[in-house]
Amino acid sequence: MAVDYASLKKGGFMRQKQRDNFSVRLKVVGGSMTAEQLRTIAEIAQKYGDGHVHLTSRQGVEIPFIKLEDIEAVKAELSAGGVSVGVCGPRVRTVTACQGSAVCPSGCIDTYALALDISERYFGRELPHKFKFGVTGCMNNCLKAEENDVGIKGGCLIEWKRDDCALCGVCVKACREKALSVEDGEIKLDEGRCNYCGRCVKSCPADAWHGEPAYILSFGGLFGNKIATGKAVIPIVLDRETMFRAADAAVDFFSRHGIPGERFRSSIERTGWDALKAAIEEEARVHA
């Protein structure tokens, strides 16, 4: 009986160099799994693999040395343990994320909650080539947002509250971009230097800075055979609805204009950055 390797790959079972052996890619959203899921994975690796798992560069988990005849049993037992199989091929892949504001003191946005929503909205969608989302919580950029087809970076839109300020200068010292200064009894903000990191908000002992969580989006990142940094074609976005409209526009643009086997970055360069920018601005209703 012929083996449909294409369907197996689409369903997360990738052929190994060893005949009739497969490495199964698991769905891990935002790099987070429960202890129960990890126990299930360990049991499957011990029972059906060779007793080890591989942690991928994109926060994924793969169980190698799954035999062809065991694939259906593996899928059933993974599902019973609350573990979903991932995807391969030309479709939206697992969403990566750092720990964000729920855990990290530097975080400006709740990255894991956002990663879950992105996954629910896009995971597995068929596209001309693989498509990756990455979410990072702040300007430290631990998740390297610009390496992704769509990168989302947490930021803060800041506002100084004069009446609460003691002019202690802590925020000025905390600002790595030298966007703040004390002049004539006032804190001055050089908006051209501000990178929305929110360090002034987090460092102020008097709560004299208000920070509104926001999203900095980049498009067209690559890190593989070709390396390219994603570009920000729209300003910082304040609300999730606008952020998702912008992401929708990017995915739809690739779906319409992409050629099978062509990465999103190549599609943008072929059709023009201005075309992508116009599509996102129209859909998200934002303008640079």
Helices and strands as residue ranges (DSSP letters): H 5-10, E 13-15, E 21-26, H 35-48, E 54-55, E 61-67, G 68-70, H 71-80, E 96-97, G 100-102, H 111-122, E 133-136, G 145-147, E 150-160, G 162-164, H 170-174, E 180-183, E 186-189, H 199-203, E 209-219, E 222-223, E 227-228, H 240-257, H 264-271, H 273-284
